[in-house]
Amino acid sequence: METRDVLIVVYDGVQLLDVAGPLDVFDRAGREADAGYRVRLASVGGWDVATSAGAALGVSADLARVRKPPDTLVVAGGHGYAAAAGDPDLVRHVRRLSAGARRTGSVCTGAFVLAEAGLLDGRRATTHWAYCTELAACYPAVSVEPDAIFVRDGTVVTSAGVTAGIDLTLSLLEDDCGPEVARAVAKFLVVFMKRPGGQSQFGSRARNETLRGGALRDLVDAIDGDPSGDLSVPALAARLGMSRRHFSRLFTQEVGVSPGAYVERARVAVARSLLEGSADGVDAIAARCGFNTVETMRRAFVRETGVSPAAYRDRFRRD
């Protein structure tokens, strides 16, 4: 089998698992099916790097000295992503090597480096759920998909955070060697061949910090604190002494989503907490969160997280 050259770009502050996950997938592929992968770590200057966990990574290639583009170029993520995206040498070499590579990818916040290099302009992409808003704000030419585990757009593929690099690499392996090899590698590594649901099930719902203080801020905080009551548009509008139309227009403008969408997210957020930390049945949790029926909660839960309440509890319930 033809040997495929894989170059993983690293830097100080890189996430260890962003590198180790893809490395182990490619390594196991060689053991399962004699798949030919030559994987190298590359950095600016060829210097070894310190991961965010403190462990050192040995680097075998200087980006400036890599003249032949690799088959596959991957930029790892990590807490040092901002400095990496701000390093003109690193960004220049990634842009240069990507131009000749068969495919280019990123793990986690490595997407910021690809975006800085202009490689995501006009493309769909994703990154770790905690950084999707930042990626979209910093690079408006990128269409960010916050729920995706990984996103393919042409020859560029980006993944969500940390372990999602394994999902991405398994997909690349499937392209190269077929589903049976990829499935065998996934089984050996004890991971899903195709992870159920999106990354929304792993994220946390952040408080809306852009909303100014005042009556609307107090109303939003009240919804977050107790989403079980009557939170219909007429009831919410009445609390602020507004007409329904004016309230809906103001809420959507200031908060960024409609009142109904915000209430649903707030109810799902509380339901997630109860599914994780209580022994209550799903019917009781639905009632406590303001859902009229269990089926209503299930549909809202699937819309927000990509999985059912039962599946979510199986994965995240605290013993």
Secondary structure, 3 states (H helix, E strand, C coil): CCCEEEEEECCCCECHHHHHHHHHHHHHHHHHHCCCEEEEEEEHHHCCEEECCCCEECCCEEHHHCCCCCCEEEECCECCHHHHHCCHHHHHHHHHHHHHCCEEEECHHHHHHHHHCCCCCCCEECCCHHHHHHHHHHCCCCEECCCCCEEEECCEEEECCCCHHHHHHHHHHHHHHCHHHHHHHHHHHCCCCCCCCCHHHCCCCCCCCCCCCCHHHHHHHHHHHCCCCCCCHHHHHHHCCCCHHHHHHHHHHHHCCCHHHHHHHHHHHHHHHHHHHCCCCHHHHHHHCCCCCHHHHHHHHHHHHCCCHHHHHHHHCCC
